[in-house]
Amino acid sequence: MSSQLKKLSGVQPKMMAGALVGMKQAAMWIENYGIQHAPVDEGTLRGSFNSDVTENASGFHAIVSANTPYARKQHEGKDFKHPKGGEAYYLSNAAKASVAIAPKIIGQSIKKAVK
């Protein structure tokens, strides 16, 4: 029994490492979706995207953002015209689209890490 417990105690760090990798992959998925759907004129907004995953006492947290002075206005501008492509709510839509895929990405990463 103690060898089984010993084996199990080594699984948690692997699971956490896999979860961190999966969170980073899921954040990148959201970032890429946002980039593909963000309005484009010269490409500055699309080029300003960033994703980061941090860990604190409550768990892992992913942040995906676009860093231009007008990113928020473009995000919320539902009446804006985008003749070169893109849409309003590009990050909100990315987050909504990730609801089905992110858990799969994270789960696959954990599974790979504990093999």
Backbone as ProteinMPNN parsed JSONL, in Angstrom:
{"seq_chain_A": "MSSQLKKLSGVQPKMMAGALVGMKQAAMWIENYGIQHAPVDEGTLRGSFNSDVTENASGFHAIVSANTPYARKQHEGKDFKHPKGGEAYYLSNAAKASVAIAPKIIGQSIKKAVK", "coords_chain_A": {"N_chain_A": [[0.821, -1.203, 0.0], [1.941, 1.275, 0.739], [3.719, 1.783, -1.347], [1.981, 2.317, -3.416], [0.778, 4.669, -2.48], [3.011, 6.286, -2.464], [3.516, 6.423, -5.18], [1.221, 7.787, -6.016], [1.6, 10.248, -4.732], [3.499, 11.44, -6.283], [2.098, 12.126, -8.511], [0.514, 14.444, -8.286], [2.196, 16.851, -8.556], [2.884, 16.523, -11.249], [0.382, 16.655, -12.452], [-0.345, 19.298, -11.839], [1.666, 20.696, -13.195], [1.019, 19.918, -15.787], [-1.525, 21.056, -15.947], [-0.861, 23.781, -15.845], [0.589, 24.086, -18.251], [-1.475, 23.42, -20.01], [-3.291, 25.501, -19.448], [-1.829, 27.667, -20.435], [-1.769, 26.965, -23.132], [-4.513, 27.039, -23.711], [-5.023, 29.751, -23.217], [-3.491, 30.828, -25.27], [-4.962, 29.862, -27.41], [-7.312, 31.359, -27.124], [-6.192, 33.906, -27.422], [-5.269, 33.748, -30.116], [-7.718, 33.39, -31.443], [-8.914, 35.842, -30.834], [-7.133, 37.571, -32.161], [-7.59, 36.836, -34.831], [-10.178, 37.761, -35.132], [-10.244, 40.403, -34.436], [-10.715, 43.874, -35.259], [-9.166, 45.231, -38.193], [-6.903, 47.555, -39.509], [-4.284, 48.745, -40.0], [-3.038, 46.709, -38.733], [-2.014, 47.026, -36.215], [-3.523, 46.733, -33.82], [-4.123, 43.96, -33.858], [-1.54, 43.017, -33.667], [-0.899, 43.647, -31.09], [-1.744, 41.884, -29.175], [-1.643, 39.807, -26.243], [-0.985, 37.095, -24.047], [-1.114, 35.642, -20.805], [-0.373, 33.516, -18.08], [-0.895, 33.129, -14.698], [-0.201, 32.062, -11.322], [-1.743, 31.745, -8.19], [-2.795, 31.567, -4.731], [-5.439, 30.771, -5.126], [-5.421, 29.373, -7.481], [-4.766, 28.833, -11.014], [-4.642, 31.556, -13.325], [-5.68, 33.037, -16.288], [-4.866, 35.634, -18.514], [-5.847, 37.486, -21.223], [-5.143, 39.947, -23.527], [-5.39, 43.017, -25.443], [-3.21, 45.51, -26.376], [-3.513, 48.46, -27.057], [-4.19, 51.991, -27.3], [-6.759, 52.268, -28.255], [-8.011, 49.816, -28.133], [-10.058, 48.957, -26.356], [-12.198, 50.627, -27.097], [-12.585, 49.817, -29.747], [-13.277, 47.177, -29.24], [-15.735, 47.426, -27.941], [-17.218, 48.774, -29.808], [-19.872, 48.283, -31.345], [-21.249, 49.355, -33.491], [-19.38, 50.083, -35.303], [-17.832, 50.09, -38.524], [-16.018, 47.663, -40.339], [-14.23, 47.452, -42.826], [-11.935, 46.066, -43.665], [-12.008, 43.748, -42.291], [-12.771, 41.907, -39.255], [-14.39, 42.314, -36.015], [-16.675, 43.606, -33.546], [-16.434, 43.046, -29.989], [-14.41, 41.137, -29.969], [-12.669, 39.888, -28.114], [-14.415, 39.079, -26.07], [-16.046, 37.352, -27.528], [-14.136, 35.464, -28.169], [-13.582, 34.388, -25.642], [-16.086, 33.259, -25.062], [-16.224, 31.364, -27.124], [-14.227, 29.68, -26.311], [-15.186, 28.174, -24.241], [-16.044, 25.556, -24.728], [-13.746, 24.363, -25.804], [-11.423, 24.935, -24.225], [-11.421, 23.416, -21.701], [-10.931, 20.87, -22.774], [-8.419, 21.182, -23.967], [-6.854, 21.703, -21.691], [-7.33, 19.376, -20.196], [-6.224, 17.394, -21.909], [-3.56, 18.141, -21.785], [-2.966, 17.699, -19.087], [-3.371, 14.931, -18.984], [-1.339, 14.067, -20.695], [0.867, 14.889, -19.207], [0.855, 13.235, -16.939], [1.347, 10.718, -17.848]], "CA_chain_A": [[0.0, 0.0, 0.0], [2.767, 2.484, 0.802], [4.285, 2.054, -2.676], [0.909, 2.939, -4.195], [0.663, 6.05, -2.002], [4.199, 6.985, -2.937], [3.276, 6.653, -6.602], [0.194, 8.829, -6.117], [2.119, 11.542, -4.284], [4.252, 12.01, -7.395], [1.176, 12.485, -9.594], [-0.005, 15.804, -8.147], [3.035, 17.859, -9.218], [2.768, 16.334, -12.697], [-0.934, 17.179, -12.839], [-0.295, 20.767, -11.766], [2.502, 21.149, -14.304], [0.204, 19.724, -16.987], [-2.597, 22.066, -15.933], [-0.25, 25.064, -16.2], [0.849, 24.044, -19.696], [-2.786, 23.462, -20.665], [-3.829, 26.864, -19.313], [-1.093, 28.507, -21.381], [-2.25, 26.616, -24.468], [-5.883, 27.557, -23.835], [-4.907, 31.21, -23.336], [-3.009, 31.09, -26.629], [-6.092, 29.614, -28.303], [-8.164, 32.547, -26.999], [-5.443, 35.008, -28.04], [-5.305, 33.582, -31.576], [-9.088, 33.658, -31.882], [-9.074, 37.291, -30.762], [-6.35, 38.173, -33.245], [-8.28, 36.576, -36.098], [-11.472, 38.444, -35.181], [-10.104, 41.829, -34.093], [-10.728, 44.761, -36.424], [-7.834, 45.485, -38.743], [-6.654, 48.639, -40.455], [-2.858, 48.57, -40.304], [-2.58, 45.519, -38.038], [-1.441, 47.353, -34.899], [-4.339, 46.112, -32.775], [-3.893, 42.51, -33.889], [-0.172, 42.78, -33.235], [-0.703, 44.027, -29.687], [-2.318, 40.873, -28.279], [-0.75, 39.127, -25.324], [-1.64, 36.221, -23.074], [-0.248, 35.287, -19.692], [-0.994, 32.683, -17.053], [-0.251, 33.275, -13.394], [-0.716, 31.168, -10.289], [-1.742, 32.238, -6.812], [-3.4, 30.626, -3.786], [-6.726, 30.267, -5.603], [-5.245, 28.577, -8.687], [-4.208, 29.459, -12.211], [-5.462, 32.61, -13.924], [-5.215, 33.444, -17.62], [-5.244, 36.977, -18.954], [-5.609, 37.749, -22.64], [-5.44, 41.365, -23.716], [-4.85, 43.759, -26.579], [-2.605, 46.668, -25.73], [-3.452, 49.726, -27.806], [-5.076, 52.972, -26.658], [-8.124, 52.178, -28.794], [-8.467, 48.422, -28.109], [-11.362, 48.851, -25.666], [-13.217, 51.291, -27.921], [-12.858, 48.923, -30.877], [-13.956, 45.994, -28.715], [-17.111, 47.761, -27.581], [-17.851, 49.535, -30.901], [-20.721, 47.381, -32.132], [-21.742, 50.026, -34.697], [-18.254, 50.413, -36.179], [-17.688, 49.323, -39.771], [-14.68, 47.104, -40.453], [-14.137, 47.018, -44.226], [-10.799, 45.158, -43.878], [-12.218, 42.558, -41.471], [-12.845, 42.017, -37.807], [-15.709, 42.48, -35.415], [-16.734, 44.071, -32.154], [-16.453, 41.996, -28.962], [-13.497, 40.095, -30.418], [-12.166, 39.109, -26.97], [-15.567, 38.434, -25.419], [-16.428, 36.226, -28.376], [-13.086, 34.455, -28.015], [-13.811, 33.731, -24.353], [-17.28, 32.422, -25.203], [-15.889, 30.236, -27.997], [-13.289, 28.787, -25.626], [-15.858, 27.416, -23.176], [-16.07, 24.142, -25.088], [-12.433, 23.836, -26.17], [-10.388, 25.11, -23.195], [-11.305, 22.257, -20.803], [-10.332, 19.755, -23.518], [-6.99, 21.489, -24.097], [-6.242, 21.536, -20.369], [-7.41, 17.954, -19.864], [-5.237, 16.658, -22.717], [-2.243, 18.486, -21.27], [-2.799, 16.979, -17.816], [-3.248, 13.517, -19.313], [0.006, 13.885, -21.252], [1.849, 15.101, -18.15], [0.868, 12.151, -15.95], [1.684, 9.429, -18.497]], "C_chain_A": [[0.857, 1.256, 0.0], [3.405, 2.792, -0.547], [3.241, 2.702, -3.582], [0.729, 4.403, -3.775], [1.835, 6.889, -2.476], [4.038, 7.365, -4.411], [2.277, 7.808, -6.8], [0.72, 10.197, -5.706], [2.942, 12.215, -5.376], [3.371, 12.479, -8.534], [0.742, 13.95, -9.495], [0.895, 16.858, -8.788], [2.968, 17.758, -10.744], [1.444, 16.888, -13.216], [-0.925, 18.704, -12.86], [0.548, 21.337, -12.903], [1.74, 21.019, -15.629], [-0.915, 20.741, -17.083], [-2.055, 23.434, -16.326], [0.028, 25.137, -17.697], [-0.47, 24.155, -20.461], [-3.425, 24.839, -20.592], [-3.14, 27.803, -20.298], [-1.547, 28.23, -22.808], [-3.661, 27.15, -24.706], [-5.872, 29.075, -23.98], [-4.426, 31.596, -24.73], [-4.125, 30.867, -27.655], [-7.023, 30.836, -28.314], [-7.485, 33.743, -27.672], [-5.517, 34.918, -29.565], [-6.695, 33.836, -32.144], [-9.33, 35.164, -31.897], [-8.345, 38.005, -31.88], [-7.077, 38.018, -34.573], [-9.563, 37.38, -36.243], [-11.412, 39.926, -34.826], [-10.173, 42.663, -35.371], [-9.299, 45.036, -36.898], [-7.874, 46.697, -39.674], [-5.216, 48.496, -40.917], [-2.28, 47.334, -39.619], [-2.007, 45.773, -36.658], [-2.211, 46.682, -33.773], [-4.076, 44.61, -32.72], [-2.491, 42.159, -33.403], [0.082, 43.057, -31.764], [-1.227, 42.994, -28.693], [-1.245, 40.199, -27.437], [-1.576, 38.207, -24.431], [-0.618, 35.829, -22.019], [-1.044, 34.437, -18.71], [-0.191, 32.851, -15.775], [-0.888, 32.285, -12.425], [-0.664, 31.884, -8.948], [-2.469, 31.211, -5.942], [-4.717, 30.043, -4.28], [-6.618, 29.488, -6.913], [-4.582, 29.348, -9.811], [-5.19, 30.487, -12.765], [-4.857, 33.004, -15.258], [-5.735, 34.842, -17.92], [-4.872, 37.098, -20.424], [-6.022, 39.19, -22.878], [-4.877, 41.859, -25.035], [-4.398, 45.101, -26.017], [-2.423, 47.835, -26.706], [-4.398, 50.692, -27.116], [-6.54, 52.834, -27.088], [-8.7, 50.764, -28.751], [-9.855, 48.292, -27.486], [-12.474, 49.468, -26.508], [-13.577, 50.413, -29.121], [-13.626, 47.679, -30.418], [-15.435, 46.272, -28.487], [-17.886, 48.438, -28.72], [-18.705, 48.677, -31.814], [-21.268, 48.025, -33.4], [-20.62, 50.42, -35.657], [-18.28, 49.52, -37.42], [-16.234, 48.869, -39.868], [-14.479, 46.56, -41.871], [-12.978, 46.055, -44.505], [-10.899, 43.907, -43.005], [-12.231, 42.842, -39.99], [-14.247, 42.286, -37.328], [-15.584, 43.079, -34.016], [-16.742, 42.844, -31.242], [-15.517, 40.829, -29.302], [-12.912, 39.273, -29.267], [-13.296, 38.416, -26.214], [-16.004, 37.21, -26.211], [-15.397, 35.102, -28.291], [-13.282, 33.678, -26.718], [-15.021, 32.8, -24.426], [-16.975, 31.183, -26.037], [-14.995, 29.22, -27.289], [-13.953, 27.9, -24.58], [-15.87, 25.92, -23.48], [-14.671, 23.565, -25.284], [-11.397, 23.907, -25.05], [-10.301, 23.925, -22.224], [-10.673, 21.038, -21.493], [-8.824, 19.956, -23.654], [-6.282, 21.218, -22.772], [-6.228, 20.057, -19.967], [-6.398, 17.116, -20.63], [-3.829, 16.924, -22.2], [-1.967, 17.768, -19.951], [-2.573, 15.488, -18.09], [-1.846, 13.2, -19.84], [1.061, 13.974, -20.145], [1.949, 13.943, -17.157], [1.184, 10.787, -16.543], [3.029, 8.942, -18.038]], "O_chain_A": [[0.519, 2.22, -0.686], [3.613, 3.963, -0.864], [3.577, 3.54, -4.42], [0.549, 5.275, -4.626], [1.675, 8.053, -2.843], [4.377, 8.473, -4.826], [2.477, 8.681, -7.645], [0.317, 11.207, -6.283], [3.067, 13.44, -5.388], [3.849, 13.165, -9.438], [0.616, 14.625, -10.517], [0.382, 17.706, -9.518], [2.993, 18.771, -11.444], [1.389, 17.508, -14.278], [-1.439, 19.322, -13.792], [0.182, 22.347, -13.504], [1.81, 21.903, -16.483], [-1.222, 21.235, -18.168], [-2.712, 24.172, -17.061], [-0.268, 26.147, -18.336], [-0.567, 24.895, -21.439], [-4.031, 25.297, -21.56], [-3.792, 28.639, -20.923], [-1.692, 29.156, -23.606], [-3.962, 27.657, -25.787], [-6.629, 29.627, -24.778], [-4.898, 32.577, -25.305], [-4.22, 31.592, -28.644], [-7.463, 31.286, -29.372], [-8.127, 34.499, -28.401], [-5.8, 35.915, -30.23], [-6.83, 34.432, -33.212], [-9.884, 35.699, -32.857], [-8.878, 38.938, -32.48], [-7.166, 38.968, -35.351], [-9.994, 37.655, -37.363], [-12.422, 40.625, -34.907], [-9.744, 42.216, -36.435], [-8.358, 45.066, -36.105], [-8.768, 46.832, -40.509], [-4.952, 48.168, -42.074], [-1.144, 46.952, -39.9], [-1.559, 44.838, -35.993], [-1.605, 46.118, -32.862], [-3.834, 44.059, -31.646], [-2.289, 41.11, -32.792], [1.153, 42.74, -31.244], [-1.158, 43.216, -27.484], [-0.1, 40.043, -27.861], [-2.723, 38.508, -24.102], [0.574, 35.7, -22.296], [-2.248, 34.628, -18.539], [1.034, 32.729, -15.772], [-1.967, 31.748, -12.677], [0.322, 32.54, -8.612], [-2.725, 30.094, -6.393], [-5.08, 28.931, -3.895], [-7.628, 28.989, -7.41], [-3.93, 30.369, -9.596], [-6.405, 30.312, -12.685], [-3.66, 33.275, -15.348], [-6.88, 35.181, -17.622], [-3.733, 36.846, -20.816], [-7.11, 39.608, -22.484], [-4.021, 41.226, -25.654], [-5.132, 45.747, -25.269], [-1.306, 48.144, -27.12], [-5.316, 50.263, -26.417], [-7.447, 53.24, -26.361], [-9.783, 50.535, -29.288], [-10.721, 47.602, -28.023], [-13.561, 48.902, -26.62], [-14.752, 50.287, -29.467], [-14.512, 47.192, -31.12], [-16.285, 45.442, -28.808], [-19.093, 48.651, -28.599], [-18.304, 48.376, -32.938], [-21.709, 47.314, -34.303], [-20.875, 51.021, -36.701], [-18.691, 48.361, -37.368], [-15.323, 49.619, -39.516], [-14.55, 45.351, -42.09], [-13.029, 45.303, -45.478], [-9.974, 43.095, -42.982], [-11.762, 43.884, -39.532], [-15.172, 42.465, -38.121], [-14.518, 43.053, -33.401], [-17.026, 41.733, -31.69], [-15.798, 39.679, -28.964], [-12.682, 38.075, -29.429], [-13.137, 37.28, -25.767], [-16.295, 36.16, -25.638], [-15.753, 33.924, -28.338], [-13.162, 32.453, -26.698], [-14.98, 31.683, -23.911], [-17.411, 30.082, -25.702], [-15.006, 28.037, -27.628], [-13.328, 26.963, -24.084], [-15.72, 25.105, -22.57], [-14.435, 22.4, -24.965], [-10.564, 23.008, -24.941], [-9.195, 23.463, -21.944], [-9.958, 20.266, -20.853], [-8.048, 19.017, -23.479], [-5.232, 20.577, -22.743], [-5.225, 19.555, -19.459], [-5.778, 16.22, -20.058], [-2.996, 16.019, -22.182], [-0.858, 17.284, -19.726], [-1.691, 14.866, -17.498], [-1.248, 12.189, -19.472], [2.034, 13.219, -20.149], [3.017, 13.7, -16.596], [1.279, 9.801, -15.812], [3.482, 7.882, -18.47]]}, "name": "protein", "num_of_chains": 1, "seq": "MSSQLKKLSGVQPKMMAGALVGMKQAAMWIENYGIQHAPVDEGTLRGSFNSDVTENASGFHAIVSANTPYARKQHEGKDFKHPKGGEAYYLSNAAKASVAIAPKIIGQSIKKAVK"}
